[in-house]
Amino acid sequence: MKKFVLMGLILISGQCLASDYKPIIGNSGAGIFANACVDCHGFEGQGALGSFFKLTGSTMPTEAIKIIIQKGGTLMPAFANIKGEELEVLATYVRSLGVPAISE
């Protein structure tokens, strides 16, 4: 029960607040993801807090990913301080998590 209450509080706070996270200039997409996104989306985009936070298998275009990063989404806070080259590399990295693995 405590897990669901905590998750609910996290979701509500994400809707109401923007993140003040500022990426290090020149950091890689994976580095920014590790610092800003892992807590909810997991290390490989598998969804640390459940399937609503899963990025693997997504077909969302890179431009749409950029908008959600900067403005937030239904359950995600806005990361308005991620912009320019850092936004580009992060969005490209997030998009790469959605590419299905090729089976051999």
C-alpha positions, -999 to 999 in steps of 0.1 A, spaced: 0 0 0 28 24 9 43 18 -26 11 29 -43 8 60 -21 44 70 -28 40 64 -66 8 85 -65 27 114 -48 55 111 -74 30 113 -102 11 142 -88 43 162 -81 54 155 -117 23 172 -130 26 203 -109 63 210 -109 90 216 -135 124 201 -129 152 225 -122 178 200 -135 205 217 -157 226 194 -179 264 197 -181 272 214 -214 286 188 -238 273 158 -218 262 128 -239 226 118 -243 232 87 -221 248 109 -195 219 133 -193 195 104 -193 214 88 -164 212 121 -144 177 132 -152 156 103 -164 167 70 -148 147 73 -116 114 70 -135 124 54 -168 151 29 -157 186 25 -169 176 10 -202 142 27 -206 124 -3 -193 103 18 -169 116 20 -133 81 28 -119 60 6 -141 49 3 -177 36 39 -180 73 50 -178 86 25 -203 104 39 -233 115 7 -250 94 -2 -280 82 34 -285 79 47 -320 75 84 -310 93 107 -334 124 126 -321 107 160 -324 78 148 -302 103 136 -277 119 170 -275 86 187 -269 77 163 -240 112 167 -225 109 205 -225 72 209 -217 65 178 -197 38 152 -203 8 137 -185 29 122 -158 63 139 -165 76 172 -152 90 197 -177 128 199 -182 129 234 -197 166 237 -189 175 209 -213 178 228 -246 201 232 -275 227 205 -282 219 188 -249 182 185 -259 193 171 -293 215 144 -279 190 134 -251 161 131 -276 182 111 -299 193 88 -271 157 84 -259 145 76 -294 173 49 -297 157 32 -267 125 27 -286 142 8 -315 133 -28 -312 162 -53 -310 168 -71 -343 166 -109 -337 192 -130 -354 
